[in-house]
């Protein structure tokens, strides 16, 4: 028994590292933004709990499947060869089984929310899992990743309301461009590997300097959509302050890296994007709360 418990703990720790569970912070605040807007405040504990279960299980499923699908590519890339499968820490069969388990939990959570979330759950899984193969097919795989995360706000809205409001699709498009833009920047560090492996990415197709320009355009379009979103939901002062804060943080994020200096890419990619998501949710939540107090 003494050897089983440490072994189970090690496998759990490695699995959590593999799926980067802490990076759930990217999409989760945007899903929560849609949740409170759909509910007009805080939803029921039951609904909120199942939304969180659906979010975590869907993302874990996608990340585990990506590690399974990319195991050979990861083994050939100096940056990723120490990931769990190439390093021999987890078997392919275990990771595929974990993927299936997470997919099952996601469908269960969708069924617990309402009929429409259950009906749409297979489509969501198709989008989430297909991303892993997009880099083999198109330079625009970054936007597929963006769509995978961007589905979260629309899914959360449906989870609360049982129907889709076209206005929330603007936030889905916003997240898609936001994620797509920073994934373009992140892909710059694999430029040489992608060229040699025959993989597609925007940096590989148009070069790193032009990829940086493309990421900036995506983020400018994202900010334009965020303004539109604020107009659609009639933001007051706090909501607009959140939009301004996102713009300033994005500007700072882009200042951290350049085509000639990618050393601070992880800080720009992980830390700043987590901050952006949380800050926007906090301002929207404050805006909604202040409006309810005035009303």
Buried (B, 14 or more C-beta within 10 A) or exposed (E): EEEEEEEEEEBEEBBEBBBBBEBBBBBBBBBBBBBBBBBEEEBEEEBBEBBBBBBBBBBBBBBBBBBBBBBEBBBEBEEBEEBBBBEEBBEEEBBBEBBEBBBEBBBBBBBBBBEBBBEBBEEBBEBBBBBBBBBBEBBBBBBBBBBBBBBBBBBBBBBBBEEBBEBBBBBBBBBBBBBBBBBBBBBBBBBEBBEEBEBBBBBBBBBBEEBBBBBBEBBBBBBEBBBBBBEBBEBBEBBBBBBEBBBEBBEEBBEBBEBEEBEBBEEBBBEBBBBBBBBBBBBBBBBBBBBEEEE
